[in-house]
Amino acid sequence: MHQTGQIYRPPSEASVQRLEVTIGCSHNKCSFCTMYRKTPFRVAPIEDVEMDLKELHDRGEKITRIYLTNGDPFVLGTDRLVKIAELVHQYLPEVEVLTCYASIQNLKAKSLEDLKLLKSVGYDVDHTIFSFIPNTAEIAYYGMMQGLEAWLDRQKSEEICARNGQLSSAQIREILSRQIRTEKLAIKAITLRTFIADGNSRNDLAAHVYDTTYGTVREGVDSIVVIDDSIVRGTTLRQSIIKILCRQKPKKIVIVSSSPQIRYPDCYGIDMSKMGEFIAFHAAIALLKERRLERVIDEVYTKSKAQIALPKEKVVNYVKEIYAPFTDEEISAKIAEMITPENCPSEIAVVYQTIDHLHQACPNHSGDWYFSGDYPTPGGNRLVNGAFVEWYEKRFNS
């Protein structure tokens, strides 16, 4: 096993197997720290990393956690970290956790949206195919691809710079040749919009509208990321898209929504006037029940019902309290669970655009009431409270 200089690690990692991926500290200028002062920073050759992993494999020991050394391995580009993770799971498939030190600077160098999306596929772009749900998500798909390609270019340059003259011409060409894998995996077989179909026929339509391209996904190896323009009811995803993608038995399916979670009804022309239409609402209700917070549902009903006779200018949107106990990620995880078909062999995840980043993308368009519940006119608050009262009374009187 390679080990250069003194090893420093937190007490919680004292008995954890080490794996050297960097030597020294990339910053090494802190006046209070002398740990790596005499150790010039460099990146451990990937050949050495693989050699150490092979040695661990040959020992035959069960290893479930590995601590990456030395000072701040997170300085490595994500591509490099992905490669290390791939090698770890190749030689030591029982490993569940990789840990390491990371500086604030190195964390900030990777954008939040990149980290969230890449986390969903295990940072493994080599084994991930990106696609879109036709036809409305195609424009958003092009934007996602531009962002991914720019991110991959940064990772390539960071890896080349980090290895500082250690690369051969062939190794540089190999790094530069890496590309984001794309494929049109979902095909719309007929020209129909399930969004505008009535509730009774929507499920039947969704089950027959789409087909998929076969032969491009490696079973149990590749993950699939598909972007949709929005997720309102989840009907098309549950009844059609995910079912057909599951036929290819990918390791994981990630649904990316270019819009934030649609939580509130609309009163400005779009047919979304009922609370029961939104899968985000159903996910929040399910979480309230799971955590024994049903009283919140009753309290919101009581408050909303009491406002029916008030002038619209005095009405408050109390439906926000349904979502308040949970993070966006918790609701997304519940939605993923709800749209997973029976007997699906793949893990399903959902990643939503955030409201803040939506405003950054569309700075001249401030309408976000579907997502935030902040209606631009007083009638919006009256609508959302009325929609909740209707849902609650129908639920208990049916």
N, C-alpha and C positions, 0 to 999 in steps of 0.2 A: 504494500500500500504506500502511495506517495504521501509524504508529509513534510512540508517545508517550514522550518522554524517553529516557534512556540504557537500552540493552539489555544485560542481563547473562545469560550462559549459560556452561555448562561447555565446556572446550576440545573435547570430543568432538562438540559441536554447532556448532562454529565455521562449518562450510561448509553447514549444513543450512538449508533454507528456513524462515523464521519466519512465524508467524501470531499476531497480537495478539488475545487473547481476554479478558485482564484488563489493567488498568493499575495499576501500583504493587504494593504488598504488603498483604494483608489484615491482617497482624499489625503490622508496621512499628514495633515497640517494642524490638527487640533493642539493647542498649547498645553492642554491638560493630559493628553494621551501620548504615551511613548510605546504602546504595545507593538506597533509595526514600524517604528522609526528607522530601524536598520534593515528592513526588508522591502526592497523595491517592488512595486506592484506589477503583477503580470497575470495574464490569463493562463490557467493550466491547459495544456494541449488536450484536445478532445480524445486523442489516442491514449493519453495517460488516464483520463477519466474512465474510458472503456476498459482499460487494462485492470484498473482497481475493481470495477464492477464485476468483471469476469472472475477475479480472485475471490470476491465475496460469494459469487454464485458457486464456485467450486468448493467452498467450505461447507456448503449444504445447510447453513444455519437459516432459521426463519427470521427475516428482518422485515419489520413493518414500518419503521421510521428511519429516516436518514437526515443528518444535519450537514448542510453544505458549508464548507469552509473556503476561504478565510474571512477577512474583515467584512466585506459587503458584496457577496455574490450577486445581489440584485442589480449591480452596476452592469451586468451582462445584458445584452440585448435579449428581447423576448425570444427571438429565434434560437439563440444559444441556450437559453433556459429550457425551451421546448425540447431541443435536441438532447439535453442532459436528462430531462424527465423521460423521454422515449427510451433512452439507454437504460435508465433505472428500471423501467417496467419490462424491458426486454430481458434483462438478466435477473431481476428480482421482482417478479410479478406480484408478490405479496405486500410490497411496500404501499402504505396508504397515505403517508405524510412525508413531505419534503419541507425542511425548515432551514432558515438562514438568517443572518443579520441583513438589515437593509437600512440605508440612510434616507433621510427625508428627501434629499436631492434626487436620489435614484428613484424613489417612489413617485415624485412629482414629474419626472421625465416621461412617465407613461400616463397617458390621458385616462380619465375616469371612464369614458365611454369605451375606449379600447380595452381597458382592464375588465370591464363588466362583460363585454362581448367575448373576449378571449377566455375569460374564466369559464364561461358557459361551454366552451369546447375544449377545456383543459389546455389552453394556449397552444393547441396542436393544429396549426394551419396546414401542415403537410397532409394531414388525414382529415381535412374538413372540406366539404363541397358547399359553395354558396350559391343560392338560387333565389327565386321570387315566386310569389303566387300571382298568376295572371288574372286579370289584365291590369288592374288598378295600381299594383305595387311596382310596376316596371321602372317608373321614374325614380322612386325612392331607392330601388335596387342599384341604379347607376350611381346615385350619390353614395350609397354604402360602399360600393366597389371602389370609388375614387378614394374614400377615406381609408379603406383597407390597403389599397396599393401604396398610398402615401405612408401609412404606418409600416408596411413591409420594407419600403425603401429606407426608412429611418433605421429599422432593425439591421438591415444589411450593412449600412454605413457604420453603425455603432459596433457591430461585430468585427468588421475589418479594422476599424480604428483601435478597438480594444486589444486586438492581437498584435498590433504595433510591429509590423515587419516580420511576423512569424509565419505568414501565409505564403504558400507557393502560388504561382500563376494559376495552376489548376484548381487550387482551393478557392481562390478569389472568384474564378469563373463559376464554380459550383455554388457559391453564396449568391452571386448576382443572378444566377439562372432560376432561382426560386420564384414561383409565381403563386398568386391566389387561384385556387381551383374553382372554376365556375361551370355550371351546367343548368340547362332548363329542365328541371326535374318535374315540375308540375305543368301539365298541359290542359288547357281548357278545351274540352271536346265539343261543347256547344255554346252558342252565344246566349247565355241567360244570366240574369243578375239575381242571385239568391237573396240579396239584401232587400229587394223590393217585393219579393214574393210574400204571400200571406203565411202566417205561422204554420198552418196545417200542411201546406205543400212545400215549405222550405226544406224540411229534412229530406224529403224524397228527391228534390232537385239537387241538393248538395251531394247526395250519395252517388249521383250519376253525371255530374258536370265535368269532373276532372279525371285525368289519367296521368301516368308517370313514365319517364324514360328509364328503361331497364339497362343493366349492364355496366353502369358507371360507378356504382357504390360498392365498395368491398365489404362484404357482410361481416359485421362485428368489429370492423376496423375503422371505417370512415364514419365521421359525424356529418350531419346535414344542418345547414343554417338556411332558413327560408325567411324572407322578409315579406310582410303584409302591410298594406297601407294603414289598417286599423283592425282591432279586434272588438267587435260590438257584442254580438251574442255568442260567438264561438261555435255556431252551428256548422259552418263550412269546414272549420278546422277539425272538429270532432267527428263529423259524419263523413268527411271525404278526404281532405288533404292529408291529415296525419295517418289515416287508415291506409291510403295508397303508398305513402312514404314508408310505413312500417313493413310493407311487403318486401322491401329491399333489405330489411333487417340491419339498419345502421346502428352504430354504437350509441348514438345520441341524436335527437332531433331538437333543434333550437328554433323557436318561432320568434322572430324579431318584429315588433310593431313600430312603424315609423311615427305613429301618434302615441301620446300617453294613454293611460287607462281611461276609457270612456265610462264615467261614473254617474253622470247626471243627464236628465232629458233635455231635449231641445224644444224651443218654442218659436223658432225663427224660420220655419219652412221645411226642415228635414224630419222624416218620419221616425222620430225617436222620442216618444212622449211618455212611455211607461217604464217604471223602475224595473219591472220584471224582464225587460229586454236586455239588460246589461249583465254580462258574465262577471264583471268586476264587482257589481252589487251583490250578486249571488255568492261570490267568493268571500266578501266581507261578512255577509250574513252567516255563512258556514263557519267562518273563523270565530264569530261571536258565540255561536252555539258550542263549538269545540272547547272554548275557554270559559264556558259558563258565564257569559256576559249577555244573556238574553234580555236582561233588564234594560240594556241600552236600546234595544229595539222598541220595547214598550215605552220608554221615556221619550224617544224621538216621536213616536206616534202621538203620545199625549200632548207634547209641545206643538206638533204640527197641526193636530186637530183643533187646538185652542186658537190657532191663528186664522182659521177659515173665514171668520166674519170680520177680520181686521182690514183696514185699508191696505192696499198692496204695498204702499210705501213703508209700512211698519212691519211687514212680514220678514222673518229671518230664515235663512236656509239652515234648518236644524239637521238635515240629512247628512251634513258633513260629519256629524258625530258618529255615524255608522262606520265611517272609515278611520276615524281619529285614533283608535287604539292600535292600529297596525301600520307598519312601514309599507312602502310601495313593493319592496321585495317580498314581503310576507304574502301580500295579495297576489303578486305574480306567481309565486310558488303554488298557491292554492288554485289559481286558474290553470296552471300546467297540470295539476292533478285532475281537475275537472274535465279537461279536454282530452285526456289520455284514453284512447279506446281500450276496451277489454282485450286481454291477451296480446297487447302490444309488447314486442320484445325489446324495444328501445326506451331509453330514458328520455323524458320530455321536459323541456325547459322553455320558459317564456321571458323575453327581455323587452321591456318597453322603453320608448323614448321618454325623457323627463320633460316636464313642463318648461323648466328653465332653458334646457337646450333646444326645445321647440321654438321658444322666443328668439334664441340666438340665430336659429336657422331661418326664421321668418320675422325679422325685426319690425316690419311695417304692417304686420297683421296681428292684432292683440287679442282677438277673440279666442278665449280658452275655457269658456264656461262648461263645455261638455266634460272637461277634465278637472277643473278647479272648483266648479260650483259658484264662481263669481260672475253672476249674470250682469249684463250691462244695463238692464232695465228692471224696475221693481217687479214686473210681471213674471220674471224668471223665477224669483223666490216663491211666488205663489204657485207657479206651475210645479216646481219640484216637491214642495210640501204636499200639494194635492195629489201628485203621482204616488208619493209614499203612502199617504192615507189610503188611497185606493188599493195599493198593493197589500197593505196590512189588513184591511177589512175583507178583501177578497180571500186572503190567505186563511183567515180564521172563520169566515162565514161559509166557505165552500165545503 
